[in-house]
Amino acid sequence: MKVEKYQTDTYSITEVNGLDEVIVYVTNYGKAAGRIVIECFCRSWVTYWGSMGTDSLQEFFLSCNDQYIVDRLVPKHYETDFAAINSRLPEFTSINSEEEIGANYDLLAAAFGEDWYTHGLPCKLTEEYLLVKRIVQTIREAFKSERENLDE
């Protein structure tokens, strides 16, 4: 059995409007590899990079765009937009679940065309995706602040 011990940096980000405390655990595994664990609202997200091209995960995080990082943390980006679907249906008619979509082929064909199932129904970004994107932007600001303080 081989056991290795690594240093983990812990960040507590508070006083962000609309967010609970964001706790971030960053572990750098030598040069150019690292793991990040993010906690907020009693939920957590984690990802690992085995090759980053920078010295630290913090610097790598700053060099990437938000979408790339969120894509690594949140597996499902889109969900059916039932409000958009219902806005195109006759009055007093609504579809509110994936099961109801399957049971209302004719109704959806009238609203979206006969080939609605191949072109897809309206979708929107998931609430989780939007939340994690906001958290990632907050973490980015914290890492920028840390870097600026180190440069002084």
Secondary structure as GFF3:
##gff-version 3
##sequence-region A 1 152
A	DSSP	beta_strand	8	13	.	.	.	ID=ss1
A	DSSP	beta_strand	22	28	.	.	.	ID=ss2
A	DSSP	beta_strand	34	40	.	.	.	ID=ss3
A	DSSP	beta_strand	43	49	.	.	.	ID=ss4
A	DSSP	alpha_helix	57	63	.	.	.	ID=ss5
A	DSSP	alpha_helix	66	73	.	.	.	ID=ss6
A	DSSP	beta_strand	78	80	.	.	.	ID=ss7
A	DSSP	alpha_helix	82	86	.	.	.	ID=ss8
A	DSSP	alpha_helix	98	103	.	.	.	ID=ss9
A	DSSP	alpha_helix	105	112	.	.	.	ID=ss10
A	DSSP	alpha_helix	116	119	.	.	.	ID=ss11
A	DSSP	beta_strand	123	125	.	.	.	ID=ss12
A	DSSP	alpha_helix	127	151	.	.	.	ID=ss13
###
